Amino acid sequence: MARLSRRPAIDHELDEDPPLSTEQRLAALAPGVAVLRGYRRRWLRADVFAGLAVAAYLVPQVMAYAAIVGVQPVAGLWTALAAAVVYALLGSSRVLSAGPESTVALMAAATVAPLAHGDAARAAALSSGLCLVVAAWCLVARVARLGVVADLLSQPLLVGYLAGGAVLMVVGQLGRITRTEVDGESIVAQVGSFLRVVGDTHWPTVLVCAGTLALLLGVQWLRPTWPGPLVAVAAATLVSVVAHLSDAGVRVVGSVPSGLPRPQLPAIGTADLQTLAIAGLAVAVVAYGDNTLIARGFPAPAGDDGAPRPETDPQQELLALAGVHAAAGLVGGFPVSSSGSRTALAIAAGARTQAYSLVGALVVVVVLFAAGPLLSGLPAAALGAVVLYAASRLVSWREFVRLARFRSTELALALASLVGTVVFGILTGVAVAIALSLLEMASRLARPHEGVLGRVPGLAGMHDVDDYPDAQTLPGLVVYRYDAPLFFANVADLRRRALRVVDQEDAADPEHPVRWFVLNVEANVEIDITAADGLRDLHADLAARGVRLGLARVKNDLLIPLGRAGLDELIGADMLFATLPVAEEAYLAWAQSDDAGAGPAGPDDGPQ
């Protein structure tokens, strides 16, 4: 093989996006359209079967979620139809099932119920208005390229938040499954209200709920590939009609509007929009978090002929969510996200593209035109059972155990998120979860891991001496690594730790006191003014002990703020090093020079 020689580096323009053609811009704006334009006939069979399977789960689910929000069950079908069609065009995931989901529906209910005061028409208008607010927030986030916002919800907090949401869902259905009047905005008030009226429980309604739930769980256990919600709801409806349960006092859905909804703006005022603004932001964060997490957990199948696996674009997902919520708001729907269970079902059925969602949307259209009379006999308690079933699937005991095994603080964060959601409500629970995420991140950055670096015989590079009992260091030289970017919250901690290390070195080897303290700044590309002042103070503290401060692995981006703060002149260009070996060699040369006097290191103490 010919000997390779170096060539000039390529200008990669890492911070810039390459110019796009008109066709590329259209594909970026609506990736689903681009996929459908290149659709292959051999995908059709799998997409049709996946669409039918998902629709069988979706129809009863979304009607139940509409009941959570407090709107007519048919609104769930309208919402599912709008979400499926728009996401199929704008979404970047080929398999994600966008549409109504329990947690976001519960958040919508927490916002709408206190404002609607039991008025179904006003609840429908408010939920539609909330959709438009969420669409606006998603659009603003897309323009500002804030796709990383969902990362504020870490896995432990999501586990706890979902479990807390499950508790709220169960409590919210107490009145529906017992046919009692339960009121109250907080969970404490709702439980108290239920305890006062529990003696009025309508037992035929409870039996309908229990029977439907038992059938759901049985299907899930014995035939997990069957559409359990559809089977259970169909059975409950059949029993209700044949046994005339409505005559026994069991509430049924009643007349269901048929046909497609007429797009229109919801009848709400400016004051309502202002009230919905903050709630809409929380819904947008959680909905986007659901989308990105589910897309990450259920990647699309690899492409044909060895083509790479299609990737989900986090920024495009914001635009897709904006479009989905705008459409749902115009057809009288409520906020949505995506469903992990439906997405998993689509993948298991072999879905290749979002054409399966369009097939599911077609099934919803058929239901809207033909199934109205059938749905009128559906017991409301059966929908309550579907909600209870969905709530049970939100609680993952395995995840709690996994968090506990990994680290106790992860479990504590999950439990704190759970308690915050249950005690303070779903919207405040989201805020608590985000605040805990930020606090955890800040605590890790403010008090990071540290290490004194040395050489290990037979192992290239420099390593934490605590990890290797045979590690060696140069007398008088401390190479110190602080495993976090320097900023206002941790620079004082750095000063304390650095001086403590110097004191420990001097106490351990008083014949060779520390003369150089080299700080490894590879984690830093910039610093704030507080961190710059802290480095200046550290320089003074070390100088008072006769120790020179040096910085190693200094990037060019870091030199700019160092120069602005005057630290490059204070520390000196000769104490700014590109690599750790260069810093060692400079120390050895200095130790043998006249400047060092009776230097602490001998000529044979070079790097190994």
ABEGO torsion letter per residue (X at the ends): XBBBBBBBBBBAGAABBBBBBAAAAAAAABAAAAAAAABBAAAAAAAAAAAAAAAAAAAAAAAAAAAAAGBBAAAAAAAAAAAAAAAAAABABAABBBEBBAAAAAAAAAAAAAAAGGBAAAAAAAAAAAAAAAAAAAAAAAAAGAAAAAAABBAAAAAAAAAAAAAAAAAAAAAAAAGBBBBEABAAAAAAAAAAAAAABBAAAAAAAAAAAAAAAAAAAABAABBAAAAAAAAAAAAAAAAGAAAAGBBBAEBBBBEBBBBBBBBBBAAAAAAAAAAAAAAAAAAAAAAAAAAAABBBBBBBGGBBBBBBBAAAAAAAAAAAAAAAAAAGBBBBBBBAAAAAAAAAAGBABAAAAAAAAAAAAAAAAAAAAAAAABBAAAAAAAAAAAAAAABBAAAAAAAAAABAAAAAAAAAAAAAAAAAEAAAAAAAAAAAAAAAAAAAAABBBBBBBBBBBGBBEBBBAAABAABBBBBGBBBBBBBBBBBAAAAAAAAAAAAAAAAAAAAABAABBBABBBBBAAABABBBAAAAAAAAAAAAAAAAAGBBBBBBGBBAAAAAAAAAAGAAAAAEAAABBABAAAAAAAAAAAAABAAAEBBABBAAABBX
